[in-house]
């Protein structure tokens, strides 16, 4: 459903027995938040926005200047089908602004929208797809999450080894009901690990879809008495979960990633920019201490390099044709804020285009084997969140592209995460409480 006027939305609410309307947004780390408005109060909320306490949201405002306003994007209206059919629940994704109508620096949707406008000014259309992996775990007899995966299946297995096929089916059907376009679903490498991919779309739509997808997975899993976790590395002896970001660029109707990619072409310069800034972006694409347990194994890269087909690389060019031609960035994980992650990856590619960066030669080796990297002088991704934050704080590129308020508060909150885990009396229990149960 997509509406352009407030009256269209109000008519839909009345025709479909909608009683509650969620105004959804996310904090700077991508954790979804919402406030529900009763349908009778919706006209005023659409007109004036919904005021809320920004000091209670991670990285937003100080107590002495706490008021912020939610402005719904009318094109994102959707019914939540897992909620009751009597007194239905509807949801918008919202932008965040100051009470005087001025832009708010922490409005991550707005940041991604502004980046996409820069590409449009160059006559370039961006398509983005996301491949999101997650784990399914049993709950105990009190309904609390355990670390026991629901099955012992592996990559592409089928039932009975794959115990998640019915749940994935329900997730895909729910996605379709909500106007999303699931493309592939399957059991992943880890015990209890799954993947569902959505068809590509524009950058903002894809980021919204990632947020909605995680909401759907959790809702359907909970309904089945199962805990869904998007933690990057929930089990030390199993594969980590990634959020691979696929990007294609179109100019004059032509996919710039189709065919050979010249080092100094637009697509080549875009890739060069992504590679050049990848270390600086890692604090945003991989925002948890746990994220760094995934790098260098389980099809997650460690080195800053690219190749065709090769899944040990940071950037991979799949061997496909037509509209499927793209670059795949393999480092991000599903704990990231998709608006910031996608926006910054696109900004890095744009920097490559504007500065005419030249793409380096491909590295056609299996870099999961450490011996293969010897003598190549390749940069590595940060080995810890502390190292990633330091690289980001020192980045001249990030100072140019990110609102200062958002960047400084993001880094401050990231370092708090590091210190809290480091000084926890029981780090395993701390991670379970703050991340495994919530991410």
N, C-alpha and C positions, 0 to 999 in steps of 0.2 A: 504494500500500500504506500502511495506517495501522494501527499497533498500539498498544495501551494498556498491555500488561504485558510484563515482561522475558521471561516464559516464551513468550509469543507470538512474540517476536523470535527466541529461541533455537530454537524449533521451525521457524521459517521458514529460519533459517540451515542447519539440518540437512537439511530437505527440498529445498533448492535448491542444494546443493553450494557454499555460500559458504565461502571460505577466508580472505578478507581483509575487514576492516570499517574503513572510513575514518570517523574522528571529525572532522568539518569545522566550521570556524568562520571568522571573518574578523577582520583587524586593524581599527583605528579608521577606516582609509581605505576599507575594503570589499574589500581584497585577500584572496582566499580562501586559507586555510591548512588543513592536515589532518595527522593522524597515523594510520597504519594499525595495527590490532590484529589478530593472528591469531585465527581463529574459536575455537580452543581456549582462548584467554585472554579471550574476550568475557564470560563470566559474571562474572568478577571486575571487568572494566572497567565493566560495567553497574551493578554494585553499588557500587563505590568511585569511579567516574569515572576519568579518565586525567589524571595530573599532567604538566605541561609547564613549560618555562622561559619565563615571561612577559616576562623582560627582553629576549628576542630578538625580540619581536613589536612592531612599530611602535606607540608610544603606550601600551603596557601597563604594565610594572613596571620598577622599578630593580633592579640586580643584587643588592643587599643584601636585597631582599624579592621574590624572583623567582618563587616557586612559585604556579601557578594550576592549576585543575582543570576539565576538560571534562565536562559532563553532557549526554548525548545526549537529544534530543527524540524519543521513540519513534515519534511520529506522522509523522516525516519519513523513515522507512526507505525506501530505494530501491536497486534494483540498477543498476549502471552498465553499460548494455548494450554499450558500445564496448570493454569489457574482455573477456578470454577467458571462454568459457562453461564451461570446465573450471577449477575453482578460482575461482569468481566473486568479484567485488568488490562490496561493499554499502556504502552511505554513510548516515550520520546528519548532520543539522545539530545543533550543540551550543550550549548556553549555557555561559558561563564564570563560575566562582565562585572564591572564596578557599578555601584548604585547610580552614578551619574551617567551611565551608558558608555563610559570609556572602556577600551579593551583591558582585560586582565592578563598580565604576563603569564600566569599559570594556566591559561586556557589552551590545553594541548590540541584540541580539535582545531582551534583557530590557527595555531602554529602550522599544522599540517596543511590546512587550506591555503595559507599564505605561500607555502613552498610550492604547492601545485600551481598556483597562479603564475609563478616565475617561469615554469616550464611552458605554460600556455602562451606567455608573451613571446617565447622563442619559437612558437608554432609546433611544440612537441607535446604529444599526448602520452601520459604515463599510465600503464596498466600494472597493477600489483596483485599478486596472489600469495596466499599464506598456507603453509602446510603445518598443521598444529598437532603435536603429539601429546599424549597424556596417559596417566596410569589409572587403573581401577583397583581399589582395595576393598577388602571385607571390613565391615563394622563389627564391633564386639556386641555382646548381648545387651549392652546399655546404649547402643547406637553410636558409640564413639569410634573414630577411624583407627584402624590398625595398620601395620605395615605388611599385612599378608595380602599378596596379589590375588585377584579372583581366579587366576588360572596359571598354568605352567606352559602356555603356548609361546611360540616364537614367530618369526617373520612370516607373514602370509598364511599362518596355520588356519585350520578349520576346526569346527566342533568335532569332538568334545574338548580337544586341546584349547581351542578358542572359546572361552565362556562369555565373551563380550559381544557376539554377533547380533543378538537380539537387541541389546542396548544401543549398539551403533545404528541398527535399523531404526529404532525409535528416535534417535537423535536426528538422523537424516530426514525422516518424515516430518519431524517438528521444524527443522530448518526450512523445508519446502513450504510448510504452512505459513511460515513467517516471511516468505519472499526471498529466502537465500537459495543458493544453487550449489548443493553438495556435488562433488565430482567423483571422488574416490573415497572408500573407507576400507580399512583392513587392520588385522592384528599386526603390531610392530614387533621389534626384536625382543624386547624385554618381557618377562612374565607379567601378564596383566597390562601390557602397554598397547595403546591403540593410536590410530591416526585417521583423521577425516580431513579431506581437502575440499576447499570451496573454489568455484570458478573465479578467475581473476575479475577485477573491477577497477574503478578509479581508486586513487589512494585513500580518500576519506571514507568511501564506502567499504573498502577492505578493512580499514582499521575499526570501523563500526562493527563489521561482521565478526572480527576477532573477539571484540568485547561481547557481542551477543552469543557467539559460539560457546565461549567459556560459561556464560550464564545458562545456556541450554544444557550443556553437558552436566553441569552440577545439578541442575533441577531434575533432569531425567534420571541421573544416577541416584540422587537422594530418594526419589520416588521408589526406586528399586532396592533401597536399603544398602546402597554401595557408595563409597567415598571416591570422588574423582579428584585427582591431584595433578596440578600443572607445575609442580616443583621440578626444576631442571634435572636434579639427580636424587630422586627419592630413595633409591636402593643402591648401595655402594657396589654391589656385584652385578648390576643389571644396566642396560643401556640408559643413557640420559635422554631427556625429552627436548626436542628442538622446536623452534618456530621458524622454519626456513622461509625466507622472503624472496619471492620471484618477481623480477622486474623486466618489463619490456617498454620500449620507446617507439612511438609512431610519429613519422613526419611525412606529410603529403600522402597519407594512406599507406605508407610502407613501414613494415616492422624493421627497425634498424639493427636488430639482433639476428636477422635471418641471413644465412649464408656466412661467408668469411667475414671476420671482423678485423679491419685494418687497425693497426695500433694507434693511428692518428685520426680515425673516424670519430663521429659523435658517440657511437656506442663504445668504441675503444677508450675514448677520453672519459666517458661516464664511468666505466669499470675502473680506470686508473684512479679516478677521484675516490671511489669507494675503497679501493685498496689502500690508497695513500692515507686516508683518515680513519682506517678501521680500528686502530689502537685507541684513538681518541673517543670513538663511538661506543666502545665496549662497556663503559659504565652505564650506558643507556640500553644497549641491546641485551646485556647480561647483568641485571641489577642486584643480584643476591650473592652473599658469600658462597652459597651452595652452587651457584652458576659455574664456578671455576673448577669444580670437581668433574665437570663434563668434558672440558677441552682436552684434545689429544687422544681421545678414544671414542668408541661407540659412534663412529661416523661424525664426530664433532671436530672441527679443525683446531690446530694449534698455530700453524704458520700462516703468514700473510702471503698468499700466492693464489694462482688461478690455473685452470686447465679445462679442457673439454671432457665431459663424462665423469671425470675422476672425483669420487666422493670424499677423498682425503683433503681436498682443497677448501680454502675459505670461500672462493667464488668458483662456481662450476657452470659450464655452458652445457645444458643437456643436449643430447643428440636427437632433436625433434624437428618438425617442419611447420611452416606457416605461422599461424597465430600463437603456436606453442613455443616458438623460439624466444629465448629469454636468458637472463643471467639469474643464478640462484645464489643468494648469500646464506651460508650454512651456519654462521655463528650464533644468531639470536636464539633466545629461548623463550618459552611461553610466560615467564614471569615478567616480561618487559611491558612497558606502556607502549601499545602499538602505534599510537599517534606520534609519540616522540621517536620511537625506533624507525618507523617508516619515513617520517619527516626528515630525520637526520641522515639516513642513508640516501634519500633523494637529494638532500642538500650537498652531501659529499660528492655525489655524481655530477650535480650541477656545477660544483666548484671545478671538477675535472674538465667539464665542457668549456666553461668560461675561461679557464687558464690553459686550455689546449694541452692538457697532460697527455703523455704518450704511454700507452699500455705496455707493460713489461712483457717479456717472453713467457709463455706458459711453462709450468713445472709439471712435466708428465711423469711423476713418480708417486709411489704410495707413501705419503708422508706420515701415515700411522706407524710406519717402521722408522724409528728415530735414525737409523743408520743411513737412510735415504736422503736425509736433510743435511748430512755432513758435507761441508765444503760449499754449500749453496749460499751462505750469508743471507738467509731469509730472516726477516723480522718475525717475532712471535707476538701473539695476542697476550695481553696481561695475564699473569699467573694467579692473581688474586684481585678481589674487589678494591683493596687499598691501592694496588698498583694501577688499576683501571681509573680510579678517581683522580689519582695524581696525574696521569696522562691527560685526562679531560680538563683538569684545572689549568694545566700548562698550555692548553690548545688555543692558539690564535684563531684557528678556524671556528671553534665553538664560540669564542667571544664575539665573532662577527655574526653568526647565524642564530644564536639562541638569545631570547630576552634575558637580560642580566639577572633580574629577580628570580626567574625560573631556574637558571643555572646555579646560582649561589645557594639557593635553598635545596636544590636537588643534591648537590655535593655534600652539604651539611648533613642532610638526612641519611645519605649513603654512608658517611663516615660514622654516624651514630649507630647504624646497623652493624658495622664492623666491630665497633667497640663493645656494643651490647652482647654480641655473640662471644667475643673474645673473653669478656669478664664474667660470663654466665657461670654459675657454680656447676651446672650440668648442661654443657653445650648441646648434647643430643636432645634433651628435653626442651631446651629453649627453641631449637630449630623446629621440633615437632609442634610446639604450641604456637609459635609466631609465623611459621612458614608452611609446614606440611599440612596443617589443618586449615590454612587460610588461602594458600596460593592455588 
